[in-house]
Amino acid sequence: MPITIVGIVEDVNSYEGKNGFGATITLSALLNKRRKTISFNTKSRELAATFESNLQVEVTVVIELSQSNFGLRLGEIMSITPSKTK
């Protein structure tokens, strides 16, 4: 099931470990006058570069959402669209 998240790209931390490349991406949004954040990981250099080029810019991200035995799980990122005000 695809879900849409609209938020500002706050941070992209990339790292090179024993298992290869990885990046932690943090998005934030203002909900009910409070700033909420969501962080997720990726192994894709291209995806990390896309988010990094849009730091502090509002983006619309469509992510596949699935359910596992442990709850809801974010899957593949289907699309990233920066806002027009960049």
N, C-alpha and C positions, 0 to 999 in steps of 0.2 A: 504494500500500500504506500503510495507516494505521499509525503507530507511537505509542506512549504514552511520554511523558517525565514523570517525577515529580521535581519539584525546588522549590527556594525561589526566589522572585523576588528577585534581589539588586539590580538596578538597571534603570531605564528612563530613557534619555537621548533626549529628543525635540528635534528641530531643524526649522527652516524654511529650506530652501535654494532655489536657483533652479529646481529641479524640483518644488517643493512640499514638503509635510510628510513627515517621516520619523522613525522612532524605532528605537533599538537597545535590545533587551531582553536581559538577562543572567539566566540561571537557574543555580543550583548544586545539587549533590547530594553527599552523602558516600558515596564508593565505596572499599571496602578501606581505611578509615581515612584517606582523603585526599579533600580537597574538589576536585571537578571542576566546571568551568563550561562552559556553551554560550551563545553569543551569536548573535542573529539580528536581522534588520531587518524592519520593516513600514512600509507607507505608510498604514495605517489609523489614524485618530485614535481611533476607538472601541476598537480592539484595544489600543492603547497605554494608553488610559485604564483599560481593564479590568485590565491588568497593573499599572499604577501604583496602582490602588486595592487591590491585593493585595501590596504591597511587604512583604518579610520574612515572607510567608505561603507555606506549601507548597501547590502547585497541581499538578493533573494536566492535562497538555496533550496532545491528540491532534493529530498533524501528519501530513499526507500526505507520504510519502517517494517520490521517483522517482529513476530512474537516467538520467544523461545521458552524453555522451562524456567529461565531465570528472569523473565519479564520482557519488556520491549527492548528491541535492539536496533540501533541505527545501521543501515546497510550501505549500499553504494550511493555515492552522490551522483544524481542524475543530471543536474544543471546548476550553474552559478551565473546569476545575472546581476551585474553592478547597477546601482541606481544611476539615473541620468545626470545627477548633480556632481559628478566627479570633476 
